[in-house]
Amino acid sequence: MTTEVLPGRRVQLRDFLRTRRARLSPADVGLPVVGQRRTPGLRREEVAVLAGVGVSWYTWLEQGREINVSAEVLDAIGRALRLSEPERTHLYLLAGLNPPVAGAATGDPARLRRVLDGWPSPAVLRDRCWNVLAVNEAARDCFGYDGPGHNCLVSFFTEDRYRDMAEDWALAAPAVVAAFRADAAHFPGDPEFGRVIAELSAVSPEFAELWARHDVGTPVQDVLAVRERGEARRFEKTTLVPADRPDAYLVLYTPA
């Protein structure tokens, strides 16, 4: 899905491409040096050849003109200009396209483990498909989580202890499915989302019925009501995305 490229973005796109081109030499990208060069960096024609696009088209792009671009072409330009992952995302945004899905995580797992262990209330680290990566002791005690190796959505629908723990499971279930659908929409074609949906639909008619409704909901912060040792407890749930771990979600619970 594309968005309108504002004039400010076109100016930024022009300057960004020019500066990325200027920092490279022909030798950096394996091109021979022919004749004298009046300015440092690659020429537009050289970038166009490396990216496999027309010289005129690339010139228009660098000038910030309103032309249609595709993800494939932007990836080719990114490779030609030796863009880093953050730079490639920046290029997408300036061109008016949704950035590609973030690549492999680079953050320190031990740092997130310390955040989990230091949180006084339940805390869970999960991936984008709701697979549990880590939990703290408070989450084990309060929610009965037993650490990584299970999926939050699958457990919610298939394990009796999670049904019994929820203060009103039937009321919460539609919102849970709607939130999962909203998350899945950010990663179309992701096989892990497809696997979770297919396997859960096969064993849970309740989930299959709710999934067929196509309801969507994206609660940033909500209240979770649970029964712990027969006593009702309520938590405000806040979901954070670590800046250096875009593939992970830190879910923190605070007593309401």
C-alpha atoms as one frame of an Amber mdcrd trajectory, in Angstrom:
protein
   0.000   0.000   0.000   1.428   3.391  -0.953   0.930   6.771   0.679   1.090
  10.223  -0.857   4.619  11.580  -1.063   4.559  15.069   0.452   6.736  17.848
  -1.002   8.952  17.747   2.076   9.584  14.081   1.488  10.487  14.638  -2.135
  13.164  17.124  -1.109  14.462  14.711   1.505  14.449  11.864  -1.014  16.480
  13.950  -3.456  19.075  14.879  -0.837  19.241  11.384   0.610  19.925   9.704
  -2.735  22.498  12.322  -3.690  24.443  11.937  -0.455  24.347   8.122  -0.611
  25.614   8.258  -4.194  28.353  10.757  -3.329  29.889   8.579  -0.632  30.648
   5.699  -3.032  33.382   5.404  -5.612  33.360   3.182  -8.708  35.914   0.954
  -7.030  33.550   0.448  -4.078  30.984  -1.180  -6.349  33.325  -2.919  -8.779
  33.088  -0.450 -11.667  36.089   0.682 -13.755  37.126   4.335 -13.575  36.894
   5.886 -17.027  38.245   9.388 -17.681  38.514  12.247 -15.240  35.761  12.720
 -12.680  34.864  16.273 -11.717  32.869  15.273  -8.652  33.354  12.498  -6.090
  31.034   9.578  -5.860  29.052   7.586  -8.386  27.301   9.131 -11.334  23.581
   8.764 -11.795  24.133   6.631 -14.863  26.284   4.244 -12.850  23.665   3.851
 -10.118  21.027   3.214 -12.778  23.160   0.486 -14.385  23.869  -1.158 -11.032
  20.170  -1.099 -10.130  18.995  -2.224 -13.561  16.748   0.797 -14.156  16.648
   3.461 -16.836  18.911   6.485 -16.443  16.065   8.933 -17.034  13.841   7.142
 -14.532  16.530   7.158 -11.852  17.223  10.832 -12.535  13.545  11.635 -12.040
  13.527   9.652  -8.792  16.569  11.499  -7.503  14.996  14.790  -8.496  12.023
  13.926  -6.318   9.494  13.831  -9.149   6.126  12.144  -8.646   6.761   8.797
 -10.300   5.602   5.306  -9.428   8.108   3.133  -7.583   7.935  -0.498  -6.507
   9.507  -2.347  -3.618  11.604  -4.384  -6.045  13.089  -1.267  -7.632  13.787
   0.335  -4.264  15.543  -2.844  -3.134  17.671  -2.767  -6.287  18.606   0.865
  -5.676  19.343   0.068  -2.049  21.738  -2.691  -3.108  23.372  -0.430  -5.694
  23.955   2.279  -3.093  25.053  -0.227  -0.428  22.350   0.973   1.971  22.207
  -0.354   5.502  18.966  -1.774   6.898  17.960   1.542   8.566  18.843   3.421
   5.386  16.733   1.060   3.289  13.772   1.608   5.604  14.344   5.363   5.317
  14.368   5.121   1.529  11.005   3.317   1.570   9.460   5.953   3.793  10.732
   8.840   1.682   9.436   7.126  -1.471   5.997   6.705   0.101   6.022   2.918
   0.503   5.578   0.797   3.590   9.012  -0.282   4.818   9.953  -3.953   4.495
   9.619  -6.275   7.449  12.515  -5.854   9.825  15.325  -8.343   9.476  17.029
 -10.438  12.097  17.233  -9.136  15.628  20.453  -7.505  16.786  19.594  -6.651
  20.387  21.115  -8.192  23.487  18.808 -10.975  24.776  20.390 -10.736  28.228
  19.360  -7.084  28.517  15.711  -7.926  27.843  15.973 -10.820  30.287  17.080
  -8.348  32.955  14.111  -6.093  32.156  11.755  -9.038  32.556  13.293 -10.186
  35.818  13.311  -6.653  37.217   9.625  -5.985  36.515   7.690  -6.464  39.797
   4.497  -7.676  38.091   3.972 -10.263  35.331   5.979  -9.663  32.163   6.210
 -11.671  28.944   8.481 -11.441  25.915   6.861 -12.770  22.728   7.448 -12.641
  19.005   5.094 -11.106  16.446   3.146 -14.366  16.089   2.548 -14.492  19.873
   5.059 -17.286  20.460   6.423 -16.929  23.996  10.160 -16.230  24.146  10.580
 -15.615  27.886   8.574 -14.881  31.050   9.417 -13.656  34.540   8.631 -15.358
  37.838   5.576 -13.163  38.447   4.065 -14.351  35.140   4.739 -17.952  36.125
   3.066 -17.496  39.508   0.093 -15.412  38.403  -0.702 -16.746  34.920   0.781
 -20.215  35.128   3.116 -19.543  32.205   5.843 -22.157  32.016   8.291 -20.259
  29.837   8.973 -20.414  26.095   7.738 -23.084  23.734   4.060 -22.265  23.444
   1.861 -19.782  21.618  -0.299 -17.362  23.625  -3.242 -17.600  21.225  -3.151
 -21.401  21.010  -2.922 -21.733  24.786  -5.812 -19.311  25.268  -8.126 -21.498
  23.186  -6.872 -25.005  23.919  -5.712 -25.144  27.549  -8.274 -25.338  30.339
  -6.111 -23.479  32.827  -6.239 -20.323  30.711 -10.001 -20.596  30.334 -10.385
 -21.065  34.090  -8.005 -18.195  34.820  -9.916 -15.590  32.783 -12.652 -13.802
  34.699 -14.885 -13.851  31.589 -13.243 -15.993  28.911 -16.144 -15.800  26.427
 -16.146 -12.002  26.607 -12.392 -11.768  26.152 -12.074 -14.279  23.271 -13.411
 -12.049  20.426 -11.066  -9.217  21.415  -8.095 -11.598  21.544  -8.787 -12.917
  18.038  -9.382  -9.399  16.675  -6.026  -8.265  18.066  -4.241 -11.254  16.529
  -5.810 -10.511  13.125  -4.593  -6.910  13.365  -1.057  -8.105  14.094  -1.155
 -10.631  11.230  -2.204  -7.920   8.767   1.183  -6.235   9.215   2.931  -9.351
   7.875   0.915 -10.660   4.905   2.148 -13.994   3.671   4.112 -14.773   6.833
   4.054 -18.594   7.016   4.192 -18.651  10.817   0.951 -16.683  11.096  -0.603
 -19.059   8.569   0.575 -22.082  10.531  -0.857 -20.827  13.826  -4.207 -19.951
  12.235  -4.527 -23.254  10.342  -3.557 -25.470  13.269  -5.772 -23.644  15.759
  -8.741 -23.612  13.376  -8.455 -27.384  13.075  -8.686 -28.020  16.818 -10.836
 -25.135  18.071 -14.261 -24.525  16.502 -14.608 -21.473  18.749 -11.499 -19.895
  17.259 -12.540 -20.842  13.711 -15.894 -19.137  14.196 -14.351 -15.967  15.611
 -11.652 -15.867  12.926 -14.321 -16.063  10.216 -15.881 -12.846  11.515 -12.883
 -10.801  10.311 -13.112  -8.485  13.312 -10.042  -6.305  13.864  -8.914  -4.614
  17.046  -5.597  -3.150  18.150  -5.749  -2.357  21.859  -2.562  -0.583  22.908
  -3.457  -0.818  26.568  -6.312  -2.746  28.096  -7.336  -4.366  31.359  -6.847
  -8.073  31.880  -8.989  -9.673  34.579  -7.756 -12.997  35.959  -8.540 -15.286
  38.854  -5.511 -16.147  40.934  -6.074 -18.698  43.706  -9.772 -17.901  43.580
  -9.244 -14.145  43.875  -9.988 -11.754  41.010  -7.110  -9.519  39.933  -6.973
  -6.882  37.245  -3.941  -5.774  35.273  -3.326  -3.005  32.773  -1.401  -4.471
  29.851   1.161  -2.396  27.958   2.977  -3.772  24.898   6.340  -2.293  23.923
   8.661  -2.964  20.975  12.366  -2.745  21.900  14.180  -0.440  19.493  16.949
  -2.997  18.906  14.606  -6.001  18.781  11.835  -5.102  16.298  10.920  -8.784
  16.094  10.038  -8.962  19.801   7.244  -7.546  21.946   7.623  -6.854  25.649
   4.251  -7.203  27.400   4.221  -5.605  30.853   1.354  -6.002  33.313   0.633
  -3.418  36.007  -1.942  -3.992  38.770  -5.015  -1.907  37.983
